């Protein structure tokens, strides 16, 4: 019998591991969409900036349609715009990650409060020796709403 329990526990752990991996991949995809380096928008903008610089250099240096000094100034200006755009994208990604971590912190604190409340109820039940009915927060809320409706 013990071997069967170990097999069931092993399957349960495998299921938890696969669920964790799928959730990890999903979150990785979301973060990648917001500010990842493999973002399609990031690639397009980088390509546009690179094409602008190449076109300006060809016009200015090879074809001499624009003066060399003006060409270099415009290329440097476009490079600065690219760097500013990259800072903006990184800031957006950092903001999203902060928001995600902040949300997780609030949820963890909520779970911690519930766990402490349940531990307290279990300790009280153990000390009193009586079998108290433990209600979930949802049941308690439903019961209070029923009482309010009766009033």
C-alpha positions as a Markdown table, in Angstrom:
| # | Residue | x | y | z |
|---|---|---|---|---|
| 1 | Unk | 0.0 | 0.0 | 0.0 |
| 2 | Unk | 2.8 | 2.4 | 0.8 |
| 3 | Unk | 4.2 | 2.0 | -2.7 |
| 4 | Unk | 0.9 | 3.1 | -4.2 |
| 5 | Unk | 0.9 | 6.2 | -2.0 |
| 6 | Unk | 4.4 | 7.0 | -3.1 |
| 7 | Unk | 3.3 | 6.6 | -6.8 |
| 8 | Unk | 0.3 | 8.9 | -6.2 |
| 9 | Unk | 2.5 | 11.4 | -4.5 |
| 10 | Unk | 5.0 | 11.3 | -7.3 |
| 11 | Unk | 2.3 | 11.9 | -9.9 |
| 12 | Unk | 1.0 | 14.8 | -7.8 |
| 13 | Unk | 4.4 | 16.3 | -7.6 |
| 14 | Unk | 4.9 | 15.9 | -11.4 |
| 15 | Unk | 1.5 | 17.6 | -12.0 |
| 16 | Unk | 2.5 | 20.5 | -9.7 |
| 17 | Unk | 5.9 | 20.8 | -11.6 |
| 18 | Unk | 4.2 | 20.9 | -15.0 |
| 19 | Unk | 1.6 | 23.5 | -13.8 |
| 20 | Unk | 4.4 | 25.6 | -12.4 |
| 21 | Unk | 6.3 | 25.4 | -15.7 |
| 22 | Unk | 3.3 | 26.4 | -17.8 |
| 23 | Unk | 2.6 | 29.3 | -15.5 |
| 24 | Unk | 6.2 | 30.4 | -15.7 |
| 25 | Unk | 6.1 | 30.3 | -19.5 |
| 26 | Unk | 2.9 | 32.3 | -19.5 |
| 27 | Unk | 4.3 | 35.0 | -17.2 |
| 28 | Unk | 7.5 | 35.1 | -19.2 |
| 29 | Unk | 5.5 | 35.7 | -22.4 |
| 30 | Unk | 3.6 | 38.5 | -20.7 |
| 31 | Unk | 6.7 | 40.2 | -19.5 |
| 32 | Unk | 8.3 | 39.7 | -22.9 |
| 33 | Unk | 5.3 | 41.5 | -24.6 |
| 34 | Unk | 5.6 | 44.4 | -22.2 |
| 35 | Unk | 9.3 | 45.1 | -22.4 |
| 36 | Unk | 11.3 | 42.1 | -23.6 |
| 37 | Unk | 14.1 | 42.3 | -26.1 |
| 38 | Unk | 12.4 | 39.8 | -28.5 |
| 39 | Unk | 9.4 | 42.1 | -28.9 |
| 40 | Unk | 8.2 | 42.5 | -32.5 |
| 41 | Unk | 7.7 | 46.3 | -31.9 |
| 42 | Unk | 11.3 | 46.6 | -30.6 |
| 43 | Unk | 12.7 | 44.9 | -33.7 |
| 44 | Unk | 10.6 | 47.1 | -36.1 |
| 45 | Unk | 11.7 | 50.3 | -34.3 |
| 46 | Unk | 15.3 | 49.2 | -34.3 |
| 47 | Unk | 15.1 | 48.4 | -38.0 |
| 48 | Unk | 13.6 | 51.8 | -38.8 |
| 49 | Unk | 16.3 | 53.7 | -36.9 |
| 50 | Unk | 19.0 | 51.6 | -38.6 |
| 51 | Unk | 17.5 | 52.2 | -42.0 |
| 52 | Unk | 17.3 | 55.9 | -41.4 |
| 53 | Unk | 20.9 | 56.1 | -40.4 |
| 54 | Unk | 22.0 | 54.1 | -43.4 |
| 55 | Unk | 20.0 | 56.2 | -45.8 |
| 56 | Unk | 21.3 | 59.4 | -44.3 |
| 57 | Unk | 24.9 | 58.2 | -44.5 |
| 58 | Unk | 24.4 | 57.1 | -48.1 |
| 59 | Unk | 22.9 | 60.4 | -49.0 |
| 60 | Unk | 25.5 | 62.5 | -47.1 |
| 61 | Unk | 28.7 | 60.6 | -47.7 |
| 62 | Unk | 28.3 | 58.6 | -50.9 |
| 63 | Unk | 26.0 | 60.8 | -52.9 |
| 64 | Unk | 27.0 | 64.1 | -51.3 |
| 65 | Unk | 23.3 | 65.3 | -51.4 |
| 66 | Unk | 23.7 | 66.6 | -47.9 |
| 67 | Unk | 26.8 | 68.2 | -46.3 |
| 68 | Unk | 28.9 | 65.8 | -44.3 |
| 69 | Unk | 28.5 | 67.9 | -41.1 |
| 70 | Unk | 24.7 | 68.0 | -41.4 |
| 71 | Unk | 24.6 | 64.3 | -42.1 |
| 72 | Unk | 26.6 | 63.5 | -39.0 |
| 73 | Unk | 24.5 | 65.8 | -36.8 |
| 74 | Unk | 21.3 | 64.1 | -38.0 |
| 75 | Unk | 22.7 | 60.6 | -37.6 |
| 76 | Unk | 23.8 | 61.5 | -34.0 |
| 77 | Unk | 20.3 | 63.0 | -33.3 |
| 78 | Unk | 18.6 | 59.8 | -34.6 |
| 79 | Unk | 21.0 | 57.8 | -32.4 |
| 80 | Unk | 20.0 | 59.8 | -29.4 |
| 81 | Unk | 16.3 | 59.3 | -30.2 |
| 82 | Unk | 16.9 | 55.6 | -30.3 |
| 83 | Unk | 18.6 | 55.6 | -26.9 |
| 84 | Unk | 15.8 | 57.7 | -25.5 |
| 85 | Unk | 13.3 | 55.2 | -26.9 |
| 86 | Unk | 15.3 | 52.3 | -25.3 |
| 87 | Unk | 15.2 | 54.1 | -21.9 |
| 88 | Unk | 11.4 | 54.5 | -22.3 |
| 89 | Unk | 11.0 | 50.8 | -23.1 |
| 90 | Unk | 13.2 | 49.7 | -20.1 |
| 91 | Unk | 11.2 | 52.0 | -17.8 |
| 92 | Unk | 8.0 | 50.6 | -19.0 |
| 93 | Unk | 9.2 | 47.0 | -18.4 |
| 94 | Unk | 10.5 | 47.9 | -14.9 |
| 95 | Unk | 7.2 | 49.6 | -14.0 |
| 96 | Unk | 5.3 | 46.4 | -15.1 |
| 97 | Unk | 7.6 | 44.2 | -13.1 |
| 98 | Unk | 7.2 | 46.5 | -10.0 |
| 99 | Unk | 3.4 | 46.4 | -10.4 |
| 100 | Unk | 3.5 | 42.6 | -10.7 |
| 101 | Unk | 5.7 | 42.2 | -7.6 |
| 102 | Unk | 3.5 | 44.6 | -5.7 |
| 103 | Unk | 0.4 | 42.7 | -6.6 |
| 104 | Unk | 2.1 | 39.4 | -5.5 |
| 105 | Unk | 3.1 | 41.0 | -2.2 |
| 106 | Unk | -0.5 | 42.1 | -1.4 |
| 107 | Unk | -1.8 | 38.6 | -2.2 |
| 108 | Unk | 0.9 | 36.9 | -0.1 |
| 109 | Unk | 0.1 | 39.2 | 2.8 |
| 110 | Unk | -3.6 | 38.4 | 2.4 |
| 111 | Unk | -2.9 | 34.6 | 2.4 |
| 112 | Unk | -0.6 | 35.1 | 5.5 |
| 113 | Unk | -3.4 | 36.9 | 7.4 |
| 114 | Unk | -5.9 | 34.1 | 6.5 |
| 115 | Unk | -3.4 | 31.5 | 7.6 |
| 116 | Unk | -2.8 | 33.2 | 10.9 |
| 117 | Unk | -6.5 | 33.4 | 11.5 |
| 118 | Unk | -6.9 | 29.7 | 10.7 |
| 119 | Unk | -4.0 | 28.8 | 13.0 |
| 120 | Unk | -5.6 | 30.9 | 15.8 |
| 121 | Unk | -8.9 | 29.1 | 15.3 |
| 122 | Unk | -7.2 | 25.7 | 15.3 |
| 123 | Unk | -5.3 | 26.6 | 18.5 |
| 124 | Unk | -8.5 | 27.8 | 20.2 |
| 125 | Unk | -10.3 | 24.6 | 19.1 |
| 126 | Unk | -7.4 | 22.4 | 20.4 |
| 127 | Unk | -7.3 | 24.2 | 23.8 |
| 128 | Unk | -11.1 | 24.2 | 24.4 |
| 129 | Unk | -11.4 | 20.6 | 23.3 |
| 130 | Unk | -14.6 | 21.4 | 21.5 |
| 131 | Unk | -15.3 | 20.9 | 17.8 |
| 132 | Unk | -15.9 | 24.3 | 16.5 |
| 133 | Unk | -17.2 | 24.9 | 13.0 |
| 134 | Unk | -14.5 | 26.6 | 11.0 |
| 135 | Unk | -16.0 | 28.9 | 8.3 |
| 136 | Unk | -14.3 | 30.1 | 5.3 |
| 137 | Unk | -14.2 | 33.9 | 4.6 |
| 138 | Unk | -16.7 | 33.3 | 1.8 |
| 139 | Unk | -19.2 | 31.5 | 4.1 |
| 140 | Unk | -18.8 | 34.1 | 6.8 |
| 141 | Unk | -19.5 | 36.9 | 4.2 |
| 142 | Unk | -22.6 | 35.0 | 2.9 |
| 143 | Unk | -23.9 | 34.5 | 6.4 |
| 144 | Unk | -23.5 | 38.2 | 7.2 |
| 145 | Unk | -25.3 | 39.1 | 4.0 |
| 146 | Unk | -28.2 | 36.8 | 4.9 |
| 147 | Unk | -28.5 | 38.5 | 8.3 |
| 148 | Unk | -28.5 | 41.9 | 6.7 |
| 149 | Unk | -31.3 | 40.8 | 4.3 |
| 150 | Unk | -33.4 | 39.7 | 7.3 |
| 151 | Unk | -33.1 | 43.1 | 9.0 |
